[in-house]
Amino acid sequence: MLRSILTAAIVGNAIVSMASVSEADSTLWLDDVTVTAIKQQSDLSLQPLAATVIDAEQTRRWDVNAIKGMSEIAPNFYIPEYGSRMTSSIYVRGIGARMDQPAVGLTVDNVPFLNKDNYDFDFNDIERVEVLRGPQSTLYGRNTMAGQINVYTLQPMRYQGSRVMAMIGNGPEARLSLSHYRLLRHNLAMGFSGVFSFSDGFFKNHYNARNVGTEKGGNLRWKTQWQVSPEVAIDNVAAFSLYRQGGYPYELYGSDQINYNDTCFYRRNAVSDGLTVKWTRPGFSLSSITAVQYIDDNMTLDQDFLPLDYFTLTQARHEWSITQDVVARGNAGAYSWIGGLFGFYKNASMDAPVTLKEDGIARMITDRVNNNDRIPVRLQWDDPEILLGSEFKIPVWGVALYHQSTLDLGRWNFALGLRLDYESTRLDYTSLCNTSFSAYMKSGIPPMPILNKKIDIDERGVLKDHFLEFLPKFTVSYDLPMHSGSSVYASVGKGYKSGGYNTQMFSEVLQRRMMSEAMSAMPGGMPGGIASDVNVDEIISYRPEKSWNYEVGAHVGCADGRVMTDIALFYIDCRDQQLTMFPDGNTTGRITTNAGKTRSFGAEVQIRYNPTERWAFNMSYGYTNAKFVHFVDGEDNFKGKYVPYAPMNTLFASAAYTHPVGGKWSMSYNLRCRGVGRVYWNESNSVSQPFYGLMGASVAARCSWLSLEAWMENVTGTKYDTFFFTSMNNDFVQRGRPRTFGLTVRMEFAASGD
């Protein structure tokens, strides 16, 4: 497989390099971009790492409206679209996370986002997006073991003017964005932008004939840039976002319909402010990045997703976080270095009640006794509903010291990075349950009551843990003797994802405690297996995830840079990989558990070809083979099985052609294809989604200030699944979006003299 990929890349590179070439499409290259990155160089095309960079024109061309739009564009980079904006599950090279700690980090204008539940927001006025694959722990720290995403927005010091975008599509759905950038003084500029979105959903709940997957919301951004002096620059970005989503489009597997009776929704309010101060001297720079973020969100689910009264779940959270990063860079001849000190504090308070309803009480509690012939009594709960209350306070803080040295020796380049990362986490929990039941002798006619028992549980406790991790990375690269910039490289690095607590399992703990109290009150005791207690520390905590990533790659440029091919081969040895599972049986929570050992290997190819200024071709392909080496969940041995949710193949291909049609007008035609699969949905590999492809197309007419575009996604109406899970011994699935189409209008009014 790997040999075929390499052969195809080399042959493709050779063929296109022999073609006649002229001026390159400038939208593909970012050499002239003002340096906005603090930890990475602005041009990543020759750095010793696997990276994908797209600019503002490409985000429009490929319909990248959020981070999920980067899926498949970067090889082996996959973000399934399911659930709500809370579910930003990212998988890279067989490593990912469905809940809690992310495996891929995110910064927006150098400000880190600590909570992946806040990753999914609408893009507006994006200057560039970088996707770095492989562990980036040395420079970016915790929870970047699979990669790092860097998003940079438009800079008002570089651009002044106004922009308007309006989109309408079937569904119906709509988007509107407005922005204005102004130079207040020669050294002070501000920009305001806002984007608002609406969707009526593409799925219907059969139970009440209402649409699910509906959404309305948006975000606002205020960016200020002040060049205090030639040496000192200050940037501040304040942002606010609000989203309201209705329903989760999960259908019972095999039923072909969504059918549940209780309310489902997700809402989120988020506020952030990031202040960057940079002092630059010849051969040296010192930067300070200070950020404050606040999230207020609520996820409420009909957790059984059936037209029955089983149980509902709510997760309402308030979370504050503050981060401080001090970064120093220097160079002296062939030697350059970067070092820094990073600290963060995050404090979340969460209310997460589970409400057992009539059918849930019967199936999870009373039927286990009443349908057992060995038990002479039957239970009847006095309450139609049981509230399993859970309240949490989760303060987490950490500090890290990092350094990377780079030495250039002619064509050779060597880099060594080191990071010492410490983290302390704490969970203060309160578990509440107040209910009662009655017991009757089965043999009595009429049944005779023998017991009425009140259950009052008020359990409070504290769990603490801390993690200390040393994270090294070493790279070596060699510049090839070619006219266009080309190099080969090799790297080895350690990745790290912090541990945590399974807050959703507290309802399961309460349920078991409640059953234990009920059974202990029975005269003569009950047979084994009806009730069991649980060790809170054992079921609630999960360990950090660690990996070693071994990678070799090449960046090969031909035809004066009009053809660029990136190749990477990797092998990852991962210990204690964190997996999200629904425990077997009638349970009320999800659990993050640790697989003993997994390994993955694969390859990535990116080819960018611009034969003329009118044509632009892009192709990327990723292959990942990720399997369990050791994982026993207590009953089953999954050795040799594929890691679930991580696709084996990702594919992206696009072709764009632009030509003038007279006067100031031009026409652009774009075709693109995304492919994913196979994706296994569970650890036993019994259910999977085969490889599928989605075609997109657009036609745009443009002049200097106006653009009119007609577009279509999933042109062929391909049917596919984006998510599968098992709950309450039932299988559920979410279908992918159907064919969508619409119109987009863009207007841009540059300031005079710009």
C-alpha positions, 0 to 999 in steps of 0.5 A: 500500500505504501509503495503504491502511494509513493509511486503514484506521488512521484509519477504524478509529480514528474508528469505535471513538472513536464507540462508547460507552465506560466505564472502560478496561482498566487492564492495557493501560496502564502510567502507574502503573508505578514508573520502572525504566527508566534510559535511557527514560521509563516511558511510551513511548506519546507518545515520538517513536519506534516502540515496543510495550509489553506488561505482565504480564497480556498476557504471560500472555494471549498466551502470551509465555514468552520473547523469541520470543513477542514475534514479530509482536506488535510490527509488523515484529518477527519471530523465527522459532522453529527450531534451538535456543535458540542461534538467536535470529535477530531481523528488524526492518524488513528488517534482521537477523542469523542468526549472530554479531553481533545487530541488536537489543539486549537488556537485562534490568533495565537489564543489557545482553546482549552475546551473542545466543546467550544471548537465549532464556531462559524468562520468569518474573514479567515486569513489562513488555517494551518493543520499540523499533524503528528504530536505538537506537544513540545510547543503547544503542550497537553492535548495536542498528541494528534496535531494542532490547528491554528486559525488566523483572522484578517488583520486590520493593519493590512486591510481596510474596508467593508465586507458583506456575505449572504447565503441561502440554501435549501433546508432552508438554511442561511448565513449572513456576515458583515465586517468593517476594518478601519485605520484609525491612525497610522499605527492603530487599526480596528476591525469588527465582524459578525456572522449569523447562521440559521438552519431549519434542519434536514431531518424530521422526528417521526414522533412529533413531525418536527424538524431536528438539527435546527440551529440559529446563532452566530458570533461577533469579533472585535480586533484591535492592532496597535503598533506602539513603536517599531519594536512593540506591537499589541493585538487584542481580540474579543469575541462572543458567540451564541448558538441554539440548536434543537434536537439530535438526529439519531435514529434507531438502526434499521428503522430508517426514522428518528423517533423519540418523545422527549426534548433534545437541545444544545445551547452555548454562550461563549466569551473570550478575550486574547491580548498579545504583546510582542517586543522585537529586537534584531535577532530576538523577540519576546511575546506575551499571550494572555487570554480569558474565556468563559463558556455557559452551555447546556446539553439536554437529551432524550438519552434513550432516543425512543418514543418511550419514557426511559430517561433524560440527561442534562449537562449544564455547565459554567466554565472559566479559564485563563491562560498565559504564555510567554514566548521568547525567540532568538537567532545567532547565525546558524543557531536559533531557538524558541522557549517559553513558560505556559500556565493555565487555570480552568474552573468548571461547575456542572449540574448533570441530573439524570431523570429516570422515567416510568419505562426506565424505572421498570426496565432498569430496576423493578423488572430485574426483581419482578421478572425473577422467579427466585425472588418472592417479592415484587417492587413498585416505585412510589414516584413516577420519576426518579431524579439522580442528581449530580453536581460537580466543581472541576478546577484544573491548573497546570504549568509548563516550561518548554524549549526548542533549539535549531541548528542549520549546517549547510543543507542539514537542519537539526532541531531538539525540543523539550517540554516539562508539563505539570497538571493538577486536577480535582473533582468535587462531587455531590450525588443526590437521590430522594425516592421510595418504593414498596414491596409486595409478596407475589403469592398474596391475593391480593398482593400484600405489602410487606415493606415501604422503604425511603431512599435518601442518598446525599454523597459528597466527595473529592477526587484529586490527581496530578500528572507530570510529563516530559515531552521530547521531540527531535527532527532532522531535515536535509535540503535537496539540491533542486531549483525549487525548495525541496527537503526530506526529514525525519522526526520522533516525538512524544504525544500526551493527552491528560487524564480526567473523570467520567462525570456522566457515570455518576448517575450509574453509581447512584443507580447501583447505590439505590439498588443496593439499598433497596435489596439490603432492606429486603427480608432474608436478602436477595440472590446475587447479581441483582445489585452491586456496589461500585468503587467510585475511584475505579469507574470515574477516573481514567488515565492519561494517554501517551504515544511515540510518533515516528515519521519520515517525509519529504517536500518536493517542489518542481517547475519553479514551485508550481508543483508541490508534493508532500509525502509522510510515512508514520508509525505511532505506538500509543499506550492507554489510548482513551476510548469512549464507550457505553457500558453493556446493559441498561446504563445511564452514562458514557464512560471514557476508558483506557485501552492497554496499547494500540499502534497505527501506521500509514502514509499521507500525500498532498499534491498542489499543481498550478500549471497556469494562473487560470488553473489550480489542482489540489489532491490529498490522500491519507491512509491509516491502519490503527489496531488494538495491540492489547485491550480487554474490557473485562469480557472481550479481547479486542486484540487485532481489531481496528480502532473505532471511529478513525477512518482507514482512508481520507481523500480530497481532490479539487479542480478550479478554473478561472477566466475573464469574460469581458470588462472587469468580470470573470467566471470561476468553476470549481469541482471537489470531492471528499472521501472517507472510509472504512470507519468501524463503529465499535471495538468488535468491528461488527458494524462499519461505514464503507468508503464513500465520496461526496461531490461538490461544485460551484460556479461564480461570477466576479467583478472587483467588488461583487461575487455571485456564486451558485453551489451544490454539495453532495451532488449525487445524493450519496447516503452515508452514516456519520455516527453510530453508537449503542445505548440501552442495548439499542443501536443508533445512527446519524445519517449524513446531510443530503444534497444541498444547494444554494446561492451566495452573494459577496460584496467587498468595498476596500477603503480608498487608497488600499 
